[in-house]
Amino acid sequence: MQNVLSSSLLSKNIKVTIYRAIILPVVFHGCEAWSLAIREEHRLRVFENRVIRRIFGFESEKVIGKWRILQNEELYGLYSTLIIIQMIA
């Protein structure tokens, strides 16, 4: 799945659709029985950030001509969906 999400042949919209349709249901399987501790919440946030970073990749700075890693807030702005912890709650 990593190769699919980081592929340059697929659009970002298709990658987000794959994430929502295939990956999230697998992650949410049995979540109604979970009691989320801080450790599990952190792991889920890290997982979500990794997947979203793989989908959206890096951003080119036009002024200085270098690539930079997007901040978490910028990623959530691009993804524009509830955070995984909020979905589970």
JOVEN-V802572 format. One line per field, one symbol per residue. ss: DSSP state (2 for helix, 1 for strand, 0 for the rest). A space follows every 10 residues. Layout:
ss = ???
//
This chain:
ss = 0222200000 0222222222 2222222200 2220000222 2222222222 2222220111 1000011110 0222222220 000222220
//
